[in-house]
Amino acid sequence: MSSSYQKILKKIIDTEKRLKPNKQDISALMDYEINERNALLYQNEGQNEDIIEEYKNLKDNISAASMNNVHLAYQPIKVKPRRWSHQDF
């Protein structure tokens, strides 16, 4: 496996690890505990959206590269994904 793929896969695994602790099982809680929990989830919401967007872009890049048999060079992920059509060529 090329080093660029290894770096991307490592980034995906790290992202999954960062997202997993925020997931919680739903339990029977008192009203004030539910409100407290919702407040915590709301505080973390913006952070998780950035992580999830970064994760989606990584997966899009990997799937596009594997479909076209292209080896990716590792690069920052702040690139908007683009849908290509046959008219672009």
C-alpha positions in Angstrom: 0.0 0.0 0.0 1.4 3.4 -0.9 2.4 5.9 1.8 -0.4 8.3 0.7 -3.1 5.7 1.2 -1.6 4.8 4.6 -1.7 8.4 5.7 -5.3 8.8 4.6 -6.4 5.6 6.3 -4.6 6.7 9.5 -6.4 10.0 9.3 -9.8 8.2 8.9 -9.1 5.9 11.9 -8.1 8.9 14.0 -11.3 10.7 13.0 -13.4 7.7 13.9 -11.8 7.6 17.3 -12.5 11.3 17.9 -16.1 10.9 17.0 -16.9 7.7 19.0 -16.6 9.2 22.5 -19.4 11.7 21.8 -21.9 8.9 21.0 -23.9 7.9 24.1 -26.6 5.3 24.8 -30.0 6.8 25.5 -31.1 6.0 29.0 -34.0 6.9 31.3 -32.9 10.2 32.8 -34.6 12.8 34.9 -35.6 16.1 33.1 -32.7 18.1 34.4 -30.2 15.4 33.4 -31.7 15.3 29.9 -31.4 19.1 29.6 -27.8 19.0 30.8 -27.0 16.2 28.3 -28.6 18.2 25.5 -26.6 21.3 26.4 -23.4 19.3 26.2 -24.3 17.8 22.9 -25.2 21.3 21.6 -21.7 22.6 22.7 -19.9 19.8 20.8 -22.2 20.0 17.7 -20.1 22.6 15.8 -16.8 20.7 16.4 -18.3 17.4 15.2 -19.6 18.9 12.0 -16.1 20.0 11.0 -14.7 16.6 11.8 -17.5 14.9 9.9 -17.0 17.1 6.8 -13.3 16.3 6.8 -14.1 12.6 7.2 -16.5 12.7 4.2 -14.0 14.5 2.0 -11.4 11.8 2.9 -13.8 9.0 1.9 -14.7 10.8 -1.3 -11.1 11.2 -2.3 -10.3 7.5 -1.6 -13.3 6.2 -3.5 -12.6 8.5 -6.5 -8.9 7.5 -6.5 -9.7 3.8 -6.3 -12.3 4.0 -9.1 -9.9 5.8 -11.4 -6.8 3.7 -10.3 -5.0 6.9 -9.2 -2.5 7.1 -6.5 -3.2 10.1 -4.3 -0.6 12.4 -2.9 -1.5 13.4 0.7 -2.8 16.9 0.9 -4.9 19.0 3.3 -8.5 18.2 3.1 -10.0 21.7 2.9 -10.9 21.2 -0.7 -14.5 21.3 -2.0 -15.4 18.0 -3.7 -16.3 18.3 -7.3 -18.5 16.1 -9.4 -17.0 15.5 -12.8 -18.9 14.7 -15.9 -17.9 13.6 -19.4 -18.5 17.2 -20.6 -15.5 18.5 -18.5 -13.0 16.6 -20.8 
